[in-house]
Amino acid sequence: MALAEAFTILFLCTLMSFSQSAIVTNQTIVEISGFSDVIESANPRRSLNNGSRIIGGTKADILNFPYQLSLRYNGSHYGGASIISSTFALTTAYCVERGTDQLSVRAGSNLLNGGIAYVRSARRILVHPRWNTTSNIFDYDVALIEVSKPFCWKSNVRPVRLPPYGYIVPSDDLATLSGWGQTESGQGSSELLYTRVPVLSNEECTRLWPARNNITDRMICAGRGIPAACYGDGGGSLVVNGVLVGISSFIIRNGCSGGYPEGYTRVAEQDILAWILASIGSL
């Protein structure tokens, strides 16, 4: 049975719901030339949903996730991305379908709307040429964001390592995902959260996935329920031993904690990694 006939697959990039108490409006522009850094108030009025978790997650220190970016449209969190060079961030194709207008990434803070952060607008978006939104198979879901001003390396702003071609994560090894996505409360988190999930072989994922013929070599599966990625985590990182192995992409409609594996773009796959490296030049 075709995927669309039986199940609805949802991408994990979305505008998140946050309480007004979590929104910080006090901002100081420290560089203005079309691609400003923004240092935001280090004292947000109040943290949202203190104690809430990214479907089983734990509060993260940005020093342990210096590659983590909040991807934003018109200043609102929409998904995640990862720094891979001084001028490029990696995310999913779905997360950037709105184009470069009002698109930015925010680095350097575990707080979604506070702390010392560095904002970069998008100069250009590159989407894998084989990405096809009309297909029922969400394959080649990968994109690059070229930022308008290079990132400056600091302890809280650093690139994540890309894997070698064909790198395979052994089944049941734990991978780390991070983001500001939806928690058990139904709202996004005001603080960066992380969790660890087991990686599945594609054979096991195909066996567990409802639409069994839709898991391709460009995908990697992880998780079996709680803990889990959720809405607003899309485009974010799945990391093993400091290496970016996956990009958060999709779930089953009743997912986030529905018991099905989550789908990630497999960064080490030949067609994916070759396109990334060709697009950005050598790191």
Secondary structure, DSSP 4 states (H G I P E B T S, - for coil): --HHHH--EEES--PPP--GGG----EEE---SSS--EEEPSS-S--TTTT--SSS-EE--GGG-TTEEEEEETTEEEEEEEE-SSSEEEE-TGGGTT-STTEEEEES-SBTT-SS-EEEEEEEEEE-TT--TTSSS--S--EEEEESSPPPPBTTB-PPBPPPTT--PPTT-EEEEEES-B-TTSSB-SB-EEEEEEEE-HHHHHHHSSSGGG--TTEEEE-SSSS---TT-TT-EEEETTEEEEEEEEEETT-SSSSSPEEEEETTSHHHHHHHHHHH---
